[in-house]
Amino acid sequence: MSGDHGTYYLPEPTKWPVITSMGLFLLALGFILNIHSVAPGPWVMLVGALVIVVMMFSWFGQVAGESEAGRYDHQVDTSFRMGMGWFIFSEVMFFAAFFGALFYARILSVPWLAGDEVLWPGYEGGWPSAGPTGANYIGPDAHEPAAGQFSSIGALGVPLLNTVLLLASSVTVTIAHWALKAQQRGRLAFWLLVSVVLGFAFLYFQALEYMEAYQHLGLTLGSGVYGATFFMLTGFHGFHVTVGAITLTVILVRCLRGHFSPDNHFGFEGAAWYWHFVDTVWVGLFIFVYIL
């Protein structure tokens, strides 16, 4: 519609929302069947995941094509920015819940249990804690910690290296953004490629850290409240880094194909916003999970 108050973009009817719903339904159904050990469960999950992947390539590709064709005006750009802003806010609340769980367990729950000789006699508390059967628990008739001991992961080594990698990637993404606005396509591609490499390098070292934790440190998802909060926070963050790295890779391919201009590049900006958010969350993780 058009008039004295500007324009409003109304997208054409599309099949992709229905296909997305079908893919999510199959993924959830397969997950439920797999939990109950029903044979088709993993295959149903795989089909659902493939449907979602095809949808993302096709639907996002359609949106990118419409943007490059100049079909989107300022109103659409504003709606994209508002949508991405609310999405990142929802992600902030998502991680706030896990940080809140860490705070509750460490500051409130563990000290309270350590002082309760009725419910948990002999439990000394402390952090990291594996709970009443973990490394910090000594039974009333025992002189050594019970089975289930583990070693926590310090801040130095891989965590510090990964912090440097992610912070550096935020800088390189910003440099690439400046290059895009200056129409320097070579610098744009180079620094964006560096950002992608840094992102996947982070994932590589995190995988090594997980292998070390499970195989040599005895630290698993089942290592009490410490193991649960550690792997939930770092695991979900790793998932977000994976999504961000894949997104930056797609943006890099689009840049190599000549997409985006100094005045029309929200696809790039949205990916950069998400990447900076992921890096900020990691700084919080590094402080509250590895250092303190």
N, C-alpha and C positions, 0 to 999 in steps of 0.2 A: 504494500500500500504506500501511497505517496501523498504529500500535501504540504501545507505550510510548515508543519512541524517536523519535516524530515521524512526518512523512509524506515520501513520495518521489513526485515528479511523474513520470508516465510518459506522454509524448506519444502521441497516436494515430498510426497509420500514415499516411504522407503521400506524395504523388507527387512533391514538389518536389525531393528529392535526385536522383532519376532524371532529371528534366528539367534540373536544373543540370548534371549530367554530360553530357547530350546537347549542351547549349549550349556547354560548355567544349570538348567534342570537335570540334564544328563550327567553333568559333573557331580552335582549333589547326590543324585540317585545312586550313581556308581560308588561314591564315597560311603553312603549308608550301607549299600549291599556288601562292600568290602569289609566294613566294620563287623558285620554279622557273618562274615566268611561265606557269602553266597558267591558261587563261581563266576558269574558274569561281571561282578563288581569292577575289577580293574579294567576290563575291556570297555564297559560303559563309561567309566571315568576317562579313558583314553579318547573315546569318540567325542565326549563332551568337550575335552580340552582341545581337540583338533577343530571342532566347530568354532570355538571361541577364537582360536588362532587365525582361522580363515576369515572370520568376521573382522578381526582387528586389521588384518592386512587389507581387506576389501573396503571396509567402511572408512577407515582412516585414509586409505588411498583416495577414495571418492572425495572426502573432505579436502584433502590436499589439492586434488585436481580442481575443485571448485574455487579454492582460494587462489591458486595460481592463475585461474581463468578470470579473476577479478570480479567474481560474483558476490563477494562479501564486502559490505560497507563498514563504516565506523560503528554502527549499531551492533553488528555481528562481532566485531573485534572487541567491543566493550563487554558483550555477553560472554565471549570466550574468557576474557580476563577475570570477570566476576566468577565464572564457573571454576576456573583453576584456583582462584583465591579461596573459595569455599572448600574445594577439594583438599587443598593443603591444610586448611584449618581443621578439617575432619581428621587428617593424618596427625596433626599436632595433638588432638584429643585422644587419638588411638595410642600414641606413645606415652601420653600423660598418664593413661590408665596403668601401663606397665611400670613406669617410673613411680607411680603412686603405690603399686603393689610392693616394689622394692623398698620404698621408704617405710611402709607399714611393717613389713617383715623385719627389717633391720633395726629400726628405731623403736618400734612398739612391741611387736609380737615376740621376737626372740628374747629381749630382756625380761618380758613378763613371764615367759615360760621358764626361764632360768631361775626365777625367784619362787616358783611354785613347786614345793617339795612334795605336794600331794599328787599332782598329775604327772610330773616328770621328776622323780627323785634322782639326784645325781647329775642332772643335766646342768652343765656349766655355762651354756650359752656361748656368746662370742660370735664373731663374724670373720670368715665365712662359716656358716653352720649347715650341717647336713641333717639337722633335726635330732630326735632322740635316739636314732640308731646310727648316727654318723660320726665323723672324725672327732667332734668335740664332746661326745657323750661317753662317760665312763660309768658302767653299771655299778650297782651297790656292792657286788662281790668281785669286781674286776679291777685290775691295776693297769690295763692297757686299753686304748680305745677299741671299741667294738668294730666288727667288720663294716665295710662301706666307707673307708677312709678315701679322701681325695686330696689333691693339691690344687690350690687356686692358681689363676694365671695373673702374673704381675703386669704392671703397666709398661715395663721396658720390653724390648724385643719386638715381636710382631705387632702388638697393639700400638706401640709408638710409631712403628714404621707405617702402619695403616693410617694412622692419624696424619702423618706427613703426606702420604699419597692422596688422601681425600682433600686435605686443605690445598695442596698443590693443584688438584683437579679443579677446584673452585676458581682458582686464579686463572688457569688456562681457559676455562669456559668463559670467564669475563673478558679475557684478551680476545678470544674468538668473536665474542659479541661486539667488541669495539671494532674489530676488523670488518665484520659484516656491515656495520653502520658506516664505515669508511669506504665500503665497496672494494675491499682488498680480499679478493676471493682466495688467493693463494694462502695468505696468512690465516684466513678463516678455516680453511680445510686442515692446515697443519696443526693449529692449536686445538681444534676440535678432535682431531685424531689423537693427539697427546692426551686429551681428557678421557677419551674412550679407553686408551691403553691403561691409564692410571686407574680407572674404574675397575676394569677386569683384573688388574694386578692386585687390587684390594681384595677382590673375591678369591683369587688364587691363594693369597696368604691367609685369608680367613679359613679357607678349606684346610690348609695345613695346620692351622691352630686347632680346629675341631678334631682332626685326626690325632694330633698330639694329646688333646684332652681326653679323648675316648680310649686311646690305645696305651698311653703311658701315665697319665695323671689320675685316672680313675674318676674324672669329672664328666658326668653324663647328665642327661635331662632328668634322671631319677636320683641325682645326688642331693636330695632334700630341697629346701627352699632356695638355697644358693644356686644349685644347678638349674632349678626350674627358672628362676628369674634371669640367670646369666644367659641361658640358651634362648629363652623367649625374647629377651631384649636384643641380643646380638643376632639371633636367627631372623627375626622379623626385619631388623635393620638390613641384614644381608640380602633378604628378599627385595627390599626397596632399592638397594644398590643395584641388584640385578636388573630390576625394571628400569631404573634410571640409566644404566649403562646401555641396555638395549635401545632405549629411547634416543639416547645421544647417537648411537650407531645409525639409527634410522634418519636422524636429522643430518648426520654427516653425509649419508648417501644422497639425501635431498639437496644438500649444499653442492655436492659434486655434480649433480644434475642441473645446477643453475637455479634452484628454487630460492625464494626469499629475496627481499630487497630492503634497502635501508628503512623504508617507510612501511613495509608490510612483511613482518617476520614473527608474528606471535607464536607460531609453532616452535621456533627456536627459543623464544623467551620463556614459553611455558615449560619446556624441557630444562632450561637453565634454572628457573625458579625451583622446580622439583629437585634438581641436583643440589642446589644450595641448601634446601631444606634437609635433604639426606645428610649432607656434610655437617650441618648444625646439630642434628640429632646425634651424630657420632661423637661430636665434642662432648655432649652431655654424657654419653655412654662411657667415653674414655675417663671422664672425671669420676662419675658416681659408681661405675662398675669395676674399673681397673685400678684407679688410684686410691680412692677413699675406702 
